[in-house]
Amino acid sequence: MSLPRYKEYRNTGLDWLPTVPFHWEVCALKRVANLKSGETITSEQISETGKFPVYGGNGLRGFTSAFTHEGRFALVGRQGALCGNVNYSSGQFWASEHAVVATPIKPVEMTWLGELLRAMDLNQYSVSAAQPGLSVELISNIGVPYPPLSEQIRIALFLDRETAKIDTLIAEQEKLIVLLAEKRQAAISHAVTKGLNPNAPMKDSGVAWLGEVPAHWEIIRLGCLFREVNEPGNESLPVLSVSIHDGVSDKELDENEMDRKVSRSDDRSKYKAVAPGDLTYNMMRAWQGGFGSVVVNGMVSPAYVVARPTKGFLTSHVEYLLRTPSAVAEMKRHSRGITDFRLRLYWEEFKTIQVALPAKAEQYEIAKSIERETRKLDSLKAEAERAIPLLKERRSALIAAAVTGQIDVRGFMTQTAAESPEPIAA
C-alpha cells in the first residue's frame, strides 16, 4: 500500500530538498536546534563499566563517573570518515568532544529531528580531506523543513511502526543465512562421514572423532594418502590463499578479496609450488579449518604445508572431510602451541590423523550429491543476501520521505489491524 502525498507543496529554494508541504516552515537548522560539541574526556576517564554512558562520534564508547547532559538527544559524529552519522542518547550521559549534541530550540520530537539529520547526509559537508570533520557553523546554516509538532509526532510513530516491520524482515533474512550455512555444513558432514546410503551397514571406526562409518569404508592415516612436498615456486605463478570459509583460491587475490589482512613477501622464491590435486593448509589456521584442495598451478606461503596425493582418490573429498566441525576439533587437538593464536599443525602430527575413505567411485557420487545440495542452498543464501541491502535501502528511503514531507503519514493511525503486514512503500 502506498501512502498519499500532501495535496499542496511549495518550493523551498534548497538544493537538497526542492519542495515541502505548503504549510511546513523552512528555516536554518540553527533555528530548530542548537548544535554544540560535547565536553573533552580522556580515554583514562572511560571504562567498560560505570554509572554514566559516554557517547562519541560513533556512538557508545564506554562509561564514566559524571554526566554532561540529561534527556533524549540526537548526536551527530563530528570527526573521522564516518562524520555526520547520527545516534541517540537518553537519560544522563557524557557527550564527548567528538559528538555534536542537537538541543531543540523550537518544539521538536527527537526521532523526527534525528532522522531528518540522517536524511540530510551530513557527511557530504566534511571540510577536511586529511582528517574529515564537520563544521558546526556550516551545517547549522543549512535550510531544513520544520513541520508542526503534531505532525512530527505522527511521523515518529509511523517510523517506529514501519521500520520495526522492515527490521523484522532483515532479521529474518539474517537468521535464514545462518540456518542455510548450518544446513550446508550438516549436509556435507553427513555425506563425507556417513555416506549417501542410509541403509548401509555401519561399523565402529575405532577413531573417536569419526565414530561409526559405513562398514565398507577404509580407515587410513593421512600419511598413507599424502606425502609432504617442498618444491620452490615460480615467479610466473599466482600466489594462492587458503580461507577457512572457501578453501584454496583459484587465482591470486588482492587485499579486498581476502578474509583477513596478509603480508606477502616481495621475494617469491620463498613460496612453495602447488599443483592441481594437492592439499594445502595454513599451519597457523588448520585448527580453524584452513584447508583446501588445489585446482590450478600456483604458489602458497612458506607457512603452508603442501601435501601431494600418493594414491588414487579425490583430494576434494578429503578437504570436505577435514573441514567438518569434528575434524577441525581433531586438527586442534593435534596442533602444538601454548595458546590458540600460537597453535601450529605440523606435517608430523597431520600425517598421523586417521580418516574414513570410501572407494573412488563412491567419492564421485558423494561429490555430485554435495554439489547438487550446496548449489540449492547457496542459491537461497544469495537471494537472502540480496534482499538485505534492498530492505535497508527501502528503510532509508521511507524515513527520508517521511521526515521531509514527501509522503503524508497523518492518516496512518486510522489504518486497521486487518491491513497488509508488509511495510508501507514510499
Sequence and secondary structure as in RCSB ss.txt:
>XXXX:A:sequence
MSLPRYKEYRNTGLDWLPTVPFHWEVCALKRVANLKSGETITSEQISETGKFPVYGGNGLRGFTSAFTHEGRFAL
VGRQGALCGNVNYSSGQFWASEHAVVATPIKPVEMTWLGELLRAMDLNQYSVSAAQPGLSVELISNIGVPYPPLS
EQIRIALFLDRETAKIDTLIAEQEKLIVLLAEKRQAAISHAVTKGLNPNAPMKDSGVAWLGEVPAHWEIIRLGCL
FREVNEPGNESLPVLSVSIHDGVSDKELDENEMDRKVSRSDDRSKYKAVAPGDLTYNMMRAWQGGFGSVVVNGMV
SPAYVVARPTKGFLTSHVEYLLRTPSAVAEMKRHSRGITDFRLRLYWEEFKTIQVALPAKAEQYEIAKSIERETR
KLDSLKAEAERAIPLLKERRSALIAAAVTGQIDVRGFMTQTAAESPEPIAA
>XXXX:A:secstr
 B    S EEE   SS  EEETTSEEEEHHHHEEEEE B   GGG BSS SEEEEETTEEEEEES  SEES EEE
EE BSTTTT EEEE SEEEEBTTEEEEEESS   HHHHHHHHHHTTGGGG   SSS B  HHHHHTSEEEE  HH
HHHHHHHHHHHHHHHHHHHHHHHHHHHHHHHHHHHHHHHHHHHH S TTS EEE S TTT EEETTSEEEEHHHH
EEEE  B  TTS B  EETTTEE SS   GGGSSS     S GGGSEEE TT EEEETTTGGGT EEE  SSEEE
 TTEEEEEESSSS HHHHHHHHTSHHHHHHHHHH B SSGGG B  HHHHTT EEEE  HHHHHHHHHHHHHHHH
HHHHHHHHHHHHHHHHHHHHHHHHHHHHTTSS  TTGGG  TTS SS  B 
